[in-house]
Amino acid sequence: MIQLTPHMRIILAVEPADFRKGIDGLARICRSVLESDPFSGYLFVFMNKGKTAIKMLVYDGQGFWLFQKRLSSGRFLWWPNKKDNNSIRMLVHELQLLLWNGDPESTKTAPLWKKIPV
């Protein structure tokens, strides 16, 4: 199993993906649409058109992992709108909120860094 750690780099595809695609098809989207190397070790996150499922693709140095979460009922409440980019970068806590069907933009979290008084 892959563990989500704070130093992990995560790229979220803004446009919905065709979930009939497997590892090779999603890796092709990483290269052509997201302009990223699927062998980089980044975690790539995709949503289907109906917003009922999420797929994640990551390369661990030996091979690819492909994860999928499909909701038993309802839809995911949050997904970014397409602006100028085909992708956005996420932090691990934002991905965890997304996977639990939360809204990473409206949820209040503690600051990432806290200055230590000297």
trRosetta pair geometry for C-beta under 8 A, 3 or more apart (Angstrom, degrees):
i j d omega theta_ij theta_ji phi_ij phi_ji
2 43 7.9 152 144 -100 146 119
2 58 6.1 100 -128 69 167 145
2 60 6.9 -138 -95 -81 110 123
2 65 5.6 171 -29 78 131 170
2 67 7.6 -109 40 -43 121 132
4 8 6.0 -94 -155 20 62 155
4 43 7.8 -10 -112 -42 87 170
4 92 5.0 147 163 -152 107 112
4 95 6.6 -152 -143 86 145 128
4 96 6.7 171 100 -65 159 99
5 8 5.1 121 61 -29 70 101
5 92 6.7 -118 98 -92 20 158
6 91 7.8 0 -149 -173 68 93
6 92 5.4 -115 -106 22 41 141
8 43 5.9 21 167 -3 120 123
8 92 5.6 90 50 -77 109 111
9 40 7.8 -57 78 127 133 116
9 41 7.4 78 44 103 106 84
9 42 4.7 -61 98 -116 103 85
9 43 7.1 162 89 20 51 76
9 89 7.2 -50 -165 -145 80 109
10 42 6.9 154 -101 -174 21 84
10 43 4.7 -25 -109 69 76 103
10 44 7.9 167 -160 -83 58 23
10 45 6.4 26 -177 -16 101 116
10 89 6.6 116 78 -164 65 62
10 90 4.3 -53 97 64 122 92
10 91 7.2 177 37 -86 122 6
10 92 6.9 145 -20 -79 135 54
10 94 7.9 -170 77 71 145 103
10 95 5.5 -114 -155 -54 169 137
11 30 7.9 103 85 -132 137 91
11 34 6.0 99 146 -170 138 137
11 36 5.9 167 15 -17 175 169
11 42 5.4 29 0 158 108 134
11 43 7.3 166 26 82 64 50
11 44 5.4 -19 71 -109 96 68
11 45 7.1 -177 91 20 45 78
11 87 5.0 9 -178 176 99 136
11 88 7.6 158 -154 79 57 31
11 89 6.1 -37 -99 -100 61 62
11 90 7.6 171 -94 14 13 85
12 44 7.9 152 -93 -162 27 50
12 45 4.5 -24 -111 66 72 113
12 80 7.0 105 109 17 130 122
12 87 6.1 152 75 -159 46 77
12 88 5.2 -18 59 61 103 81
12 89 7.5 157 14 -110 85 12
12 90 5.2 65 -25 -25 118 120
12 95 7.9 -169 -70 -95 114 93
13 17 6.2 57 94 -47 149 111
13 29 6.7 5 -107 146 153 125
13 33 6.9 49 -136 109 115 127
13 34 6.0 -84 -96 -72 92 118
13 44 6.8 40 -30 -178 102 94
13 45 6.7 -160 15 86 75 56
13 46 5.0 8 41 -102 128 73
13 47 7.4 -157 78 16 90 74
13 86 6.8 -19 -147 152 71 84
13 87 5.5 -41 -101 -100 44 90
14 79 7.8 130 -150 162 56 93
14 80 5.5 -71 -120 87 95 103
14 81 7.4 25 -165 137 117 18
14 82 4.7 126 137 -92 134 74
14 83 7.8 -128 -129 15 163 66
14 85 6.9 126 -14 102 139 73
14 86 5.7 -148 32 -173 106 37
14 87 6.1 -148 -14 -88 88 30
14 88 6.5 82 -65 -10 100 93
15 33 7.0 -96 44 -178 129 144
15 82 6.4 36 -68 -81 76 127
15 86 6.3 -33 -3 -153 108 86
16 46 7.8 88 -160 180 41 84
16 47 5.6 -72 -115 94 72 82
16 48 5.9 39 -164 172 107 23
16 49 4.2 108 146 -84 160 57
16 51 7.8 -89 -100 -60 120 66
17 21 6.5 -84 163 41 107 129
17 26 6.7 40 -173 -109 152 88
17 29 6.1 -13 -120 -104 117 173
17 46 4.0 -13 10 -174 141 129
17 47 7.0 126 18 61 85 37
17 48 6.7 -68 66 -95 68 48
17 55 7.0 -86 73 44 137 121
18 21 5.2 91 88 -15 88 104
18 25 7.3 -74 77 155 102 140
18 48 8.0 57 -134 -130 18 80
19 46 7.8 165 -89 119 79 121
19 48 4.5 -28 -32 -95 127 115
19 53 6.2 49 -104 86 158 134
19 55 6.4 159 -123 -28 93 132
19 68 7.8 93 -154 -127 118 129
20 25 7.7 4 97 63 66 172
21 24 7.6 -125 -172 75 89 62
21 25 2.8 -124 -154 100 109 141
21 26 5.4 139 125 -46 120 72
21 28 7.9 -116 -156 42 136 108
21 29 7.4 87 131 -21 167 122
22 25 5.8 94 43 20 49 102
22 26 7.0 -102 119 0 25 99
22 66 6.9 -38 -171 -106 70 172
23 26 6.2 -66 -146 42 24 104
23 27 6.1 26 158 -21 65 110
23 57 6.6 141 -131 -130 68 118
23 64 4.8 123 -148 98 131 152
23 66 5.3 -114 -78 -54 88 131
24 27 5.6 -54 -144 36 29 113
24 28 6.5 34 153 -23 62 103
25 28 5.6 -50 -152 30 32 114
25 29 6.9 34 148 -18 63 100
26 29 5.4 -46 -152 32 40 114
26 30 6.6 50 146 -25 65 97
26 38 7.7 122 114 -118 76 136
26 44 6.9 158 161 101 110 135
26 46 6.3 -118 -133 -18 116 152
26 55 6.7 -118 -98 119 150 133
26 57 4.9 169 122 -46 136 153
26 66 7.3 134 36 -118 149 113
27 30 5.4 -44 -153 28 37 118
27 31 6.7 33 151 -15 64 102
27 38 4.0 -38 -140 -44 86 176
27 57 6.8 -148 -67 165 69 152
27 64 7.2 -87 -65 -98 122 151
28 31 5.9 -55 -151 38 34 108
28 32 6.0 5 163 2 70 114
29 32 6.4 -65 -128 51 26 91
29 33 4.9 -20 -167 27 70 121
29 34 6.5 58 139 -5 72 102
29 46 7.3 61 97 -94 154 135
30 33 7.5 -22 -67 53 8 82
30 34 5.1 -42 -144 51 43 124
30 36 5.2 -75 180 74 86 90
30 37 7.3 12 139 142 116 8
30 38 4.1 112 78 -71 154 93
30 44 5.4 -81 -95 -91 113 161
30 57 7.1 -114 -52 87 131 137
31 34 7.6 42 7 55 11 81
31 35 7.4 32 -180 -111 32 27
31 36 7.3 -107 -89 67 34 44
31 37 7.2 41 -96 -108 78 39
31 38 6.5 -59 -45 -18 85 100
32 35 7.7 -24 159 -69 12 55
33 86 5.2 -146 164 163 86 153
33 87 7.9 119 126 -42 87 104
34 44 7.0 -168 24 -131 175 121
34 86 5.9 -138 -95 104 52 115
34 87 4.7 57 -132 -42 94 142
35 86 7.7 112 4 51 94 127
36 40 6.4 -78 171 7 95 144
36 42 6.3 -51 166 47 138 152
36 44 7.4 170 83 -88 137 116
36 87 7.5 -31 -17 32 127 170
37 40 4.3 112 80 -44 97 101
37 42 7.9 116 72 15 68 114
38 44 7.0 -46 -121 -15 81 144
38 57 6.8 -33 -149 130 107 126
38 59 6.1 106 145 -29 71 125
38 64 7.6 -6 156 -103 114 120
39 59 5.0 -55 -129 74 45 172
40 59 7.2 109 44 46 38 120
41 58 7.0 29 -164 -169 40 90
41 59 5.9 -86 -81 75 43 85
41 60 7.4 83 -122 -108 80 30
41 61 7.4 22 -91 -53 105 78
42 58 7.2 -135 101 -121 35 81
43 56 5.8 -4 -178 -172 98 111
43 57 7.5 154 -160 76 51 42
43 58 4.6 -22 -105 -82 70 116
43 95 7.6 26 104 -116 138 165
44 56 6.7 155 79 -156 50 56
44 57 4.6 -16 60 59 106 93
44 58 7.0 174 17 -70 71 59
45 54 6.4 -15 -167 -172 93 110
45 55 7.6 156 -155 84 45 47
45 56 5.3 -15 -100 -102 67 84
45 90 7.1 -4 18 19 143 142
45 95 6.7 -158 -68 -125 151 110
45 98 7.7 56 -178 105 155 152
46 54 6.9 149 79 -160 49 59
46 55 4.7 -14 62 62 103 93
46 56 7.5 -178 21 -79 73 36
46 57 7.4 31 -4 -4 112 103
47 51 6.0 8 173 -110 123 60
47 53 7.3 149 -154 86 55 51
47 54 5.6 -29 -98 -102 67 72
47 76 6.8 -105 -133 45 125 147
47 79 5.5 -53 -1 -117 171 139
48 51 7.0 -146 74 -52 70 21
48 52 6.3 -39 66 49 121 73
48 53 4.8 36 4 57 124 94
48 54 7.9 -124 -3 -74 79 31
48 55 7.8 80 -47 -9 86 100
50 53 7.7 45 69 13 96 83
50 75 6.8 -126 148 -112 72 112
51 75 4.2 52 103 -170 105 112
51 76 4.8 -122 176 44 92 88
51 79 6.2 -126 -117 -15 114 139
52 70 6.2 27 137 -156 87 79
52 71 5.3 -116 -164 42 69 100
52 74 7.8 157 -119 101 82 39
52 75 5.6 -70 -79 -111 65 70
52 76 7.3 -169 -93 -9 19 83
53 68 6.1 2 -177 -173 114 98
53 69 6.5 173 -151 90 65 48
53 70 4.1 -18 -101 -101 105 77
53 71 7.0 -139 -74 7 54 72
54 68 7.0 166 86 -151 49 52
54 69 5.0 3 53 53 94 95
54 76 6.9 76 -48 -60 107 150
54 98 7.4 115 -94 138 161 108
54 99 7.0 -117 60 -106 154 71
55 66 6.6 -12 -170 -171 105 88
55 67 6.7 155 -157 83 52 54
55 68 4.9 -18 -101 -98 77 82
56 65 7.8 -5 108 110 89 95
56 66 7.4 161 81 -155 51 42
56 67 4.4 -5 54 56 98 106
56 68 7.7 -171 19 -73 68 38
57 64 6.3 -16 -164 -167 90 113
57 65 7.3 162 -150 83 42 58
57 66 5.6 -4 -102 -105 76 73
57 67 7.9 -158 -66 25 35 71
58 64 7.1 150 81 -153 36 64
58 65 5.1 -9 61 54 86 102
59 63 7.2 -132 -143 131 71 19
59 64 5.4 -40 -94 -95 70 68
59 65 7.8 -179 -88 15 23 74
60 63 6.7 -5 45 59 93 53
60 64 7.8 152 7 -110 79 20
60 65 6.2 56 -25 -17 114 110
69 99 6.2 100 19 -148 168 89
71 74 5.6 -80 147 71 143 75
71 75 6.8 178 48 -106 153 20
71 76 6.9 -173 -33 -53 136 70
71 101 7.2 74 -98 -78 128 128
74 101 7.7 48 108 -139 128 150
76 79 6.3 79 105 -45 119 101
76 98 7.2 26 -161 -173 127 79
76 101 5.7 -139 -128 -120 63 78
77 101 5.8 85 5 179 100 83
77 102 7.5 -27 55 -150 121 11
77 103 6.0 -72 105 -63 114 94
78 98 6.5 -107 77 -116 109 82
78 102 7.1 -17 13 118 132 37
78 103 4.2 141 -59 -113 143 72
78 104 6.6 179 118 16 154 73
78 105 6.9 -179 -153 16 138 99
80 83 7.7 -59 160 -11 109 98
80 88 5.6 48 26 3 169 145
82 85 7.9 -144 -156 74 67 45
82 86 7.4 0 -135 -112 103 45
85 88 6.5 121 89 -70 130 65
90 94 4.6 -133 -168 85 99 124
90 95 5.2 109 127 -54 136 89
90 98 7.6 -38 -152 -9 155 141
90 104 7.2 -20 -142 174 109 175
91 94 4.8 93 57 5 76 106
91 95 7.3 -146 94 -5 39 86
91 112 7.5 -114 -138 -94 158 130
92 95 5.7 -55 -151 36 35 110
92 96 6.4 36 152 -20 67 104
93 96 5.5 -49 -146 36 36 115
93 97 6.5 41 152 -20 64 101
93 104 7.9 134 113 -130 71 104
93 109 6.1 111 134 -139 145 160
94 97 5.7 -51 -151 35 33 112
94 98 6.4 36 149 -20 64 105
94 104 3.7 57 -149 -141 89 143
95 98 5.4 -52 -147 36 35 114
95 99 6.3 35 155 -20 67 104
95 104 7.9 19 -44 -77 27 142
96 99 5.8 -51 -145 35 31 110
96 100 6.6 16 157 -4 63 108
97 100 6.1 -69 -151 48 30 100
97 102 3.8 -81 -178 74 86 124
97 103 7.1 -59 149 61 122 19
97 104 4.7 139 77 -81 134 77
97 107 5.7 -147 -139 25 150 158
98 101 7.6 34 -179 -82 33 19
98 102 6.6 -88 -68 59 26 72
98 104 5.8 -27 -52 -33 90 114
102 107 5.7 26 162 -52 124 142
103 106 4.5 14 109 34 126 102
103 107 5.9 154 80 -27 69 91
104 107 6.2 -55 -130 30 26 111
110 114 8.0 -32 164 -56 108 115
111 114 6.1 123 81 -73 112 74
